[in-house]
Amino acid sequence: MATAEHDASFVPALADLLVSRLRDAPEGSYSHAVMSDSVLARRKIMEEAFEVCLELGEPSVDRQRLADEAADVVFHLLCGLTAAGVAWADVERVLVARHERGAR
């Protein structure tokens, strides 16, 4: 059950932070490194998605490990989207439009 402090999504705030990291290029920033290297971004997205798939394939899913791996996917996906100039709001608009037209 969600609590009041967890009702709002953190994803938009993270997306905004990534935009600033891409723009400001702070020294030693992992997120900037990922966003500046499309090969690294693609590899990390695939690696983390694969790890989610592995967790989902276990006979008894470790919910915490699955959540950790899913967070890695979302983070790296946001890095890739940010580097490509696609805002999280654009992704949400697509999801809402699909929902409103009754997509499967």
Backbone as CSV, one residue per row, in Angstrom:
resi,resn,N_x,N_y,N_z,CA_x,CA_y,CA_z,C_x,C_y,C_z
1,MET,0.843,-1.182,0.000,0.000,0.000,0.000,0.884,1.238,0.000
2,ALA,0.574,2.186,-0.851,1.365,3.405,-0.950,1.082,4.318,0.237
3,THR,2.125,4.975,0.692,1.949,5.962,1.750,1.948,7.337,1.109
4,ALA,1.547,8.340,1.869,1.458,9.697,1.331,2.790,10.151,0.753
5,GLU,3.883,9.777,1.403,5.190,10.217,0.913,5.599,9.517,-0.373
6,HIS,4.941,8.427,-0.735,5.288,7.691,-1.944,4.221,7.778,-3.035
7,ASP,3.195,8.601,-2.818,2.127,8.697,-3.808,2.599,9.350,-5.101
8,ALA,3.429,10.355,-5.005,3.919,11.049,-6.195,5.112,10.287,-6.770
9,SER,5.195,10.269,-8.080,6.294,9.588,-8.742,7.580,10.393,-8.627
10,PHE,8.666,9.712,-8.377,9.994,10.319,-8.332,10.592,10.445,-9.733
11,VAL,10.035,9.730,-10.697,10.621,9.687,-12.042,10.747,11.076,-12.668
12,PRO,9.730,11.943,-12.617,9.922,13.272,-13.211,11.064,14.068,-12.568
13,ALA,11.221,13.955,-11.258,12.321,14.659,-10.590,13.669,14.096,-11.040
14,LEU,13.747,12.785,-11.169,14.983,12.161,-11.649,15.265,12.590,-13.083
15,ALA,14.232,12.639,-13.903,14.401,13.071,-15.291,14.937,14.503,-15.344
16,ASP,14.407,15.380,-14.499,14.897,16.764,-14.441,16.356,16.815,-14.002
17,LEU,16.711,15.995,-13.018,18.101,15.945,-12.563,19.015,15.502,-13.696
18,LEU,18.594,14.511,-14.456,19.422,14.030,-15.564,19.609,15.100,-16.638
19,VAL,18.574,15.886,-16.901,18.708,16.991,-17.855,19.798,17.948,-17.373
20,SER,19.794,18.256,-16.086,20.821,19.167,-15.563,22.205,18.530,-15.598
21,ARG,22.299,17.235,-15.344,23.596,16.557,-15.419,24.135,16.554,-16.846
22,LEU,23.251,16.357,-17.808,23.682,16.376,-19.201,24.170,17.775,-19.583
23,ARG,23.438,18.775,-19.155,23.765,20.167,-19.482,25.036,20.634,-18.766
24,ASP,25.153,20.332,-17.462,26.246,20.870,-16.646,27.516,20.034,-16.687
25,ALA,27.413,18.787,-17.084,28.559,17.868,-17.195,29.477,17.891,-15.970
26,PRO,28.921,17.600,-14.782,29.782,17.610,-13.597,30.869,16.542,-13.686
27,GLU,32.042,16.898,-13.240,33.174,15.973,-13.295,32.871,14.720,-12.481
28,GLY,33.142,13.568,-13.070,32.948,12.295,-12.385,31.508,11.809,-12.342
29,SER,30.604,12.461,-13.048,29.193,12.081,-13.023,28.969,10.822,-13.861
30,TYR,28.493,9.762,-13.191,28.186,8.522,-13.899,27.060,8.748,-14.901
31,SER,26.024,9.457,-14.475,24.889,9.662,-15.374,25.318,10.446,-16.611
32,HIS,26.183,11.439,-16.456,26.665,12.191,-17.623,27.472,11.272,-18.538
33,ALA,28.271,10.403,-17.952,29.064,9.463,-18.765,28.152,8.562,-19.590
34,VAL,27.085,8.072,-18.976,26.148,7.205,-19.698,25.450,7.990,-20.807
35,MET,25.028,9.211,-20.499,24.310,10.007,-21.489,25.216,10.484,-22.624
36,SER,26.505,10.514,-22.386,27.454,10.986,-23.401,27.976,9.873,-24.291
37,ASP,27.606,8.647,-23.985,28.118,7.487,-24.726,26.936,6.591,-25.087
38,SER,26.446,6.715,-26.306,25.246,5.962,-26.682,25.462,4.455,-26.637
39,VAL,26.681,4.012,-26.902,26.964,2.573,-26.819,26.834,2.108,-25.375
40,LEU,27.415,2.855,-24.445,27.313,2.513,-23.024,25.855,2.535,-22.583
41,ALA,25.112,3.549,-22.990,23.700,3.642,-22.595,22.926,2.424,-23.082
42,ARG,23.105,2.060,-24.339,22.389,0.905,-24.888,22.788,-0.384,-24.183
43,ARG,24.070,-0.538,-23.921,24.530,-1.746,-23.220,23.939,-1.845,-21.823
44,LYS,23.912,-0.715,-21.115,23.383,-0.732,-19.752,21.877,-1.015,-19.748
45,ILE,21.145,-0.431,-20.693,19.711,-0.704,-20.759,19.477,-2.187,-21.018
46,MET,20.205,-2.757,-21.968,20.041,-4.183,-22.272,20.464,-5.058,-21.098
47,GLU,21.577,-4.715,-20.466,22.065,-5.505,-19.329,21.045,-5.510,-18.199
48,GLU,20.545,-4.340,-17.857,19.608,-4.251,-16.732,18.270,-4.895,-17.070
49,ALA,17.814,-4.751,-18.312,16.568,-5.409,-18.718,16.718,-6.928,-18.660
50,PHE,17.878,-7.412,-19.065,18.147,-8.848,-19.005,18.108,-9.335,-17.556
51,GLU,18.677,-8.550,-16.644,18.667,-8.936,-15.235,17.247,-8.967,-14.683
52,VAL,16.391,-8.053,-15.129,14.979,-8.096,-14.734,14.350,-9.386,-15.239
53,CYS,14.629,-9.724,-16.485,14.085,-10.957,-17.061,14.546,-12.185,-16.288
54,LEU,15.806,-12.198,-15.895,16.309,-13.315,-15.090,15.553,-13.431,-13.773
55,GLU,15.340,-12.301,-13.125,14.604,-12.316,-11.855,13.179,-12.808,-12.053
56,LEU,12.536,-12.378,-13.125,11.157,-12.797,-13.386,11.067,-14.281,-13.715
57,GLY,12.165,-14.852,-14.145,12.178,-16.264,-14.501,12.439,-17.195,-13.339
58,GLU,12.748,-16.632,-12.186,13.006,-17.469,-11.016,11.713,-18.086,-10.502
59,PRO,11.781,-19.328,-10.012,10.571,-19.972,-9.482,9.944,-19.170,-8.332
60,SER,10.797,-18.568,-7.511,10.323,-17.722,-6.424,10.985,-16.357,-6.591
61,VAL,10.221,-15.382,-7.034,10.774,-14.059,-7.325,11.184,-13.360,-6.041
62,ASP,12.421,-12.876,-6.029,12.913,-12.047,-4.931,12.447,-10.624,-5.228
63,ARG,11.409,-10.194,-4.539,10.771,-8.911,-4.845,11.727,-7.730,-4.689
64,GLN,12.581,-7.749,-3.689,13.511,-6.633,-3.496,14.539,-6.590,-4.615
65,ARG,15.071,-7.755,-4.971,16.052,-7.802,-6.061,15.415,-7.361,-7.378
66,LEU,14.176,-7.780,-7.611,13.467,-7.378,-8.818,13.261,-5.861,-8.837
67,ALA,12.883,-5.292,-7.705,12.716,-3.838,-7.623,14.039,-3.121,-7.878
68,ASP,15.134,-3.662,-7.326,16.461,-3.069,-7.553,16.824,-3.086,-9.036
69,GLU,16.606,-4.208,-9.673,16.951,-4.335,-11.092,16.037,-3.454,-11.953
70,ALA,14.766,-3.388,-11.592,13.832,-2.533,-12.331,14.242,-1.064,-12.203
71,ALA,14.695,-0.667,-11.017,15.169,0.709,-10.830,16.366,0.984,-11.733
72,ASP,17.247,0.001,-11.877,18.399,0.163,-12.777,17.946,0.348,-14.227
73,VAL,16.932,-0.410,-14.644,16.402,-0.270,-16.004,15.846,1.136,-16.196
74,VAL,15.024,1.578,-15.272,14.397,2.896,-15.396,15.463,3.987,-15.431
75,PHE,16.454,3.900,-14.553,17.515,4.908,-14.522,18.246,4.981,-15.862
76,HIS,18.677,3.838,-16.352,19.447,3.831,-17.601,18.577,4.208,-18.803
77,LEU,17.311,3.803,-18.784,16.390,4.211,-19.843,16.227,5.728,-19.834
78,LEU,16.065,6.312,-18.652,15.956,7.766,-18.560,17.214,8.453,-19.071
79,CYS,18.374,7.880,-18.791,19.621,8.440,-19.324,19.584,8.437,-20.851
80,GLY,19.189,7.311,-21.432,19.127,7.205,-22.883,18.112,8.168,-23.483
81,LEU,16.940,8.252,-22.866,15.911,9.165,-23.350,16.387,10.612,-23.283
82,THR,16.991,10.975,-22.165,17.477,12.340,-21.977,18.512,12.697,-23.029
83,ALA,19.450,11.797,-23.249,20.499,12.039,-24.248,19.909,12.204,-25.641
84,ALA,18.793,11.521,-25.907,18.149,11.592,-27.217,17.172,12.766,-27.327
85,GLY,17.019,13.499,-26.243,16.122,14.650,-26.259,14.654,14.299,-26.110
86,VAL,14.377,13.122,-25.552,12.996,12.697,-25.325,12.690,12.866,-23.842
87,ALA,11.726,13.713,-23.540,11.361,13.985,-22.150,10.498,12.862,-21.592
88,TRP,10.574,12.652,-20.290,9.731,11.657,-19.640,8.258,11.987,-19.876
89,ALA,7.920,13.274,-19.911,6.548,13.688,-20.166,6.060,13.180,-21.522
90,ASP,6.956,13.082,-22.497,6.584,12.536,-23.807,6.189,11.070,-23.689
91,VAL,6.932,10.323,-22.891,6.631,8.902,-22.670,5.289,8.772,-21.960
92,GLU,5.083,9.597,-20.936,3.819,9.549,-20.210,2.638,9.887,-21.116
93,ARG,2.805,10.853,-22.023,1.716,11.201,-22.950,1.341,10.005,-23.820
94,VAL,2.330,9.261,-24.271,2.062,8.067,-25.073,1.291,7.047,-24.242
95,LEU,1.723,6.828,-23.015,1.037,5.868,-22.150,-0.406,6.279,-21.892
96,VAL,-0.625,7.558,-21.618,-1.977,8.057,-21.363,-2.843,7.901,-22.612
97,ALA,-2.301,8.267,-23.775,-3.066,8.146,-25.019,-3.449,6.695,-25.281
98,ARG,-2.535,5.788,-25.043,-2.854,4.362,-25.238,-3.939,3.917,-24.280
99,HIS,-3.847,4.365,-23.051,-4.855,3.994,-22.054,-6.225,4.558,-22.434
100,GLU,-6.235,5.795,-22.863,-7.509,6.448,-23.188,-8.189,5.811,-24.391
101,ARG,-7.423,5.283,-25.319,-8.073,4.650,-26.474,-8.283,3.162,-26.263
102,GLY,-7.952,2.681,-25.067,-8.215,1.284,-24.722,-7.242,0.309,-25.313
103,ALA,-5.988,0.716,-25.420,-4.967,-0.191,-25.966,-4.846,-1.423,-25.078
104,ARG,-4.487,-2.536,-25.709,-4.370,-3.790,-24.967,-3.207,-3.800,-24.056
